[in-house]
Amino acid sequence: MEDVQTLHQARPFRPFAIHTADGRTFPIPHNEFLAYDPDGATLVAFRPNRTFSVLDLALITELELLAQNGKKKGRSRR
């Protein structure tokens, strides 16, 4: 959770992507696209098309920094 919060709260914000154990990827282009539950066990990743996914923190396998233009930059293993 700390790695996600560090990226989420960084100033200036850098876009990043969340990768999950089932192979899905959730780009976080802006800090407003991510929310936490009060216990910190789940995250809500919002998409630009007004949909969202609820993610179990334990299933996050990787965090990836993205360039400002949305292209891949580098990866941070959890």
N, C-alpha and C positions, 0 to 999 in steps of 0.2 A: 504493500500500500504506500509506503514512504516514497518509493521510486516514482509511482504515478503522481502522487501529490507534489513531489519536487518539480516534475515536468509541468504539471497543471498550474502551479502557482508561480512559476518562473517569470521574472520581469526583466527584460521584455519577454513576452510569451513566444515560444518557438513551436510551430505545428509538430505534432507527433502522431504515431499510429500505435494502436494496441493490437497485438496478435494474440489469439486464443488457441487453446489446445486442439480445437477442432478445425484449425486452419483458417478461420475467418480473420479479417483485418478490419479495424474500425479507425479511420482517420479522425483525428481531433484537430481541425484547422484553427480553432479559436478556443480559449478557455471556457466560453459559455456553452460549448458542446459536450461538457462532461459534468456529471453531478454524482454525489456519493450518498449512500444511505447513512443514517445516524450511527450505526454500528461499524461502518467501514467494511462490511463483508461483500457488498455489491456496488457496482457502478452503473450509471445510466449514460450511455453514449448516444447523443442525438445526431441525426443526419440532416443535411441541408434540405432534404425533401420532406421534412417534418415528421419523419418516423424516428423510432428510437429502439435500442436494444438494452436489455438489462443483463449485465455481465457479472458472473461470479468471480471475485477477485482471485480465488485459488486457481482458476482456469486460464489466467493470463500467463503466457509463456515468454513474451518479449515486448519490449517497447522500442520503437524506432523513431529517431528524429527525422523530420522531413525538412526540406528546404522551404523557404518562404513561398516558392512557386508550387509546392505540393509534391515535388520529385523526391526520391529517396536520398537521404544524406548519410546516415549511419545508424547502427543498431546498438541497443543497450540491453544485454541479457539480464533477466530478472534473477 
